[in-house]
Amino acid sequence: MADRTVVERLATRERVIVVASLLAVAAAGWLWLLAAANAPGDAMPGMEGMAGMEDMAGMAMRPAPWTLLTGVSMFLMWWIMMAAMMLPSAAPAVLLFAALERRRRRGEGIGLAATAFAGGYLLTWALFSLAAVAVHWWLDSAGLLSPEMATTDAMIGGALLVAAGLYELTPAKAACLTHCRSPLEWLGAHWRPGLSGALRMGIGHGLWCVGCCFMLMALLFYAGVMNLAWVAALALYILAQKAAPGGAWIARAGGLALALAGVAVIWHAALAMPT
């Protein structure tokens, strides 16, 4: 009985450490985003030389050319944002992995394995961030982004809302969300031993998560990549899908609302076009 009590205490301490570590990383990400959002315009990555341009009447704004440093800064911005948004909703999966690992290893080396799993998860979002930076560069080079990094074309914005909303209603979204809400069966079927195995399982779980949320992340281009109110709203919507009771219905209801909002934006833009 005493041994069991000690094991239970250790397990509880491990869970506290894992959750605290994930939340600390997420909190650090949010603090960085807050600091970046409040930085002067010319201090933001990709916005060099743009400060004050919007006040020059009759002068077309041209995006500053991207450099290697700009690309790296943009990648870090996107990756930090993804970590801040996604780690809280990934905490249950990391805890589940740690619990399964504890049974297999009898409590030895759980911290390193959980770190490797979380690292693999973040690696998938790093790959997504690379793709997001490529799209970001294309939109910026085409002059389709405002200084707040939101699309300046209402038709594109409306199309993003419709596409994201419709994806929320697809079987692919439902399958990915089901995995994210309950990855136990997948973890058992794809278990790999050792730290490399933990890393691979983290990558695998992360791919399901990217499949669940990538279209929602595309909506950052609608309201502004650094619009923290919009970023927080998306993060809470994703967390509700993954953790709240009835998450699948939350996704469907949100998807329908997004699609209808997109139709309204497109309709309004079409009416505003000169005849």
Phi, psi and omega in degrees: 000319179296318179298320180297319179297320178296316180297318179296321178294319179296319180296318178296317179297320179299315180299318179297317181296316181297310181297316180298320180295315180297316180292327178294317178296315179298317179297320177299320178297316179295322177296320178296316180298320179297317179295319181293320181294331181266003179286155175302151183304320182283354177266351179282146178298132177086357185248015182300134176080002183265343185301131177083350183295327183293344180270357183268101184296140176077359181254121180290133178282131177243130180295141177294142179296142180282142173247176177300320179297321177300314180298317179295318179297318178296318179299314179297321178299312180294317183293318177297320178297318179296319178297316181296322183281323193259334184299320178301319180284344178272348184304316179301320180293320178295318178296320178296317177300315181298322179294317178294321180293325179298319179295322183283324184260356183059039172089006184261127174069028183292321183301314180295320180295316179296323177295319178296319179298312179296325178295319176298320178300313180293332179296321178296323178285337172294319177296318175299320181297324176299315178295320179297321178296321178298316177294319179301314179298317182297314180295319180293318180295328179278001180072027184257008179240140176279171175302337177274006178065036173248150180296140180265357181256114183298326179296317178295317179300315178296320179296322177298316179297315180296314182298315179295319180295316180293324178297327179299341183261002186272158174300326179298316177297316181298319180294316180295319180293321178300318177297314184296327180283331182211082184274009186302311182298319180294317179299317180296323183280338185241027183293137177230134183281160173079176181294322178295324176295320177297319178298315180295321178292324176297321177296316180299314178297321179297324179296320175299320182292319176298317178299329180286325195238359189296325180289328176293323178294329177298336179291349175299332177285347181281306184262349180124124183300327181253021174278096189295331176295319178291318178300315180294321179297316178297318180298318179292322178297317178295317179298320179296319177301318188274332189243334185279152172300140182072031182300326179296322178289326175299318179297316181293316179296317177296320179298317179297318179296318179296316181297316179295321177297320178297318177299318179296319179296315180296317180298316179297319180294321179295319179294330182279349181291140178293142180267000000 
